[in-house]
Amino acid sequence: MERQGVDAPPAEGPEREPRPSVESREPPQAEEGREEEAGREPSANRPLLMLEGKSGPYFSSLDSSIDILKKRAQELIENINESRQKDHALMTNFRDSLKIKVSDLTEKLEERMYQIYNHHNKLIQDKLQEFTQKMAKISHLETELKQVCHSVETVYKDLCVQPEAAASEEEQTHKDGEC
């Protein structure tokens, strides 16, 4: 949309009366006051501007220019407001779009996270099963080891008891031989 700038008021043309110069814009009372201060009477042959009721062509031109400026200012304000409404709509759409994208990304992230959890759960389950099997094997080996230890203990006791019995018989025979 193309925005129009504020144009300058129309220039003086042949159909318009020339605007009064800066010097003649001063109110007549001030000129009269200066002439009275100087001790002179106001000159009657000087044209006085009519300030009462805005009846001169200068004031109608001024009113026209002011009306044009007011209309252009109002148009600019309306354009600014329309632009702000468009910006607001754009931001609302952007926010909604961003919410949808964030929601989609969150769902994808959550999905990926659950896939990783499932993978880790499978690994953990496999390791736990392997651990359970090894613990069962260790328990079985421990039972076998206890049996072997018990057998060795029994054999050792049997071996230890027999030499003592043989030794005590020898002592008996040895004692018997001395006698």
Solvent accessible surface area in square Angstrom, and as a share of the most:
residue,aa,sasa,rsa
1,M,151,0.67
2,E,159,0.71
3,R,120,0.44
4,Q,142,0.63
5,G,54,0.52
6,V,77,0.44
7,D,83,0.43
8,A,84,0.65
9,P,59,0.37
10,P,66,0.41
11,A,89,0.69
12,E,94,0.42
13,G,23,0.22
14,P,141,0.89
15,E,145,0.65
16,R,87,0.32
17,E,112,0.50
18,P,108,0.68
19,R,96,0.35
20,P,28,0.18
21,S,68,0.44
22,V,117,0.67
23,E,143,0.64
24,S,44,0.29
25,R,122,0.45
26,E,72,0.32
27,P,61,0.38
28,P,18,0.11
29,Q,123,0.55
30,A,44,0.34
31,E,40,0.18
32,E,55,0.25
33,G,26,0.25
34,R,129,0.47
35,E,20,0.09
36,E,107,0.48
37,E,148,0.67
38,A,62,0.48
39,G,68,0.65
40,R,155,0.56
41,E,146,0.66
42,P,57,0.36
43,S,48,0.31
44,A,106,0.83
45,N,137,0.70
46,R,126,0.46
47,P,129,0.81
48,L,104,0.51
49,L,73,0.36
50,M,135,0.60
51,L,77,0.38
52,E,153,0.69
53,G,74,0.71
54,K,124,0.53
55,S,72,0.47
56,G,15,0.15
57,P,76,0.48
58,Y,54,0.21
59,F,41,0.17
60,S,67,0.44
61,S,18,0.11
62,L,70,0.35
63,D,53,0.27
64,S,45,0.29
65,S,13,0.08
66,I,70,0.36
67,D,72,0.37
68,I,55,0.28
69,L,83,0.41
70,K,129,0.55
71,K,135,0.57
72,R,63,0.23
73,A,46,0.36
74,Q,93,0.41
75,E,93,0.42
76,L,61,0.30
77,I,88,0.45
78,E,81,0.37
79,N,36,0.19
80,I,77,0.39
81,N,69,0.35
82,E,79,0.35
83,S,25,0.16
84,R,162,0.59
85,Q,125,0.56
86,K,115,0.49
87,D,77,0.40
88,H,123,0.55
89,A,51,0.40
90,L,118,0.59
91,M,108,0.48
92,T,41,0.24
93,N,97,0.50
94,F,116,0.48
95,R,114,0.42
96,D,66,0.34
97,S,49,0.31
98,L,87,0.43
99,K,124,0.52
100,I,109,0.56
101,K,123,0.52
102,V,80,0.46
103,S,54,0.35
104,D,68,0.35
105,L,117,0.58
106,T,73,0.43
107,E,105,0.47
108,K,135,0.57
109,L,124,0.62
110,E,75,0.34
111,E,112,0.50
112,R,138,0.50
113,M,76,0.34
114,Y,111,0.42
115,Q,97,0.43
116,I,66,0.33
117,Y,107,0.41
118,N,99,0.51
119,H,105,0.47
120,H,89,0.40
121,N,89,0.46
122,K,129,0.55
123,L,82,0.41
124,I,99,0.50
125,Q,112,0.50
126,D,66,0.34
127,K,131,0.55
128,L,95,0.47
129,Q,104,0.46
130,E,79,0.36
131,F,119,0.50
132,T,86,0.50
133,Q,112,0.50
134,K,113,0.48
135,M,93,0.41
136,A,61,0.48
137,K,131,0.55
138,I,97,0.49
139,S,61,0.39
140,H,110,0.49
141,L,93,0.46
142,E,89,0.40
143,T,70,0.41
144,E,73,0.33
145,L,110,0.55
146,K,130,0.55
147,Q,114,0.51
148,V,85,0.49
149,C,73,0.43
150,H,122,0.55
151,S,60,0.39
152,V,91,0.53
153,E,86,0.39
154,T,62,0.36
155,V,85,0.49
156,Y,138,0.53
157,K,113,0.48
158,D,77,0.40
159,L,104,0.52
160,C,44,0.26
161,V,94,0.54
162,Q,116,0.52
163,P,77,0.49
164,E,121,0.54
165,A,50,0.39
166,A,51,0.39
167,A,49,0.38
168,S,57,0.37
169,E,116,0.52
170,E,119,0.53
171,E,100,0.45
172,Q,108,0.48
173,T,89,0.52
174,H,118,0.53
175,K,120,0.51
176,D,94,0.49
177,G,66,0.64
178,E,128,0.57
179,C,143,0.86
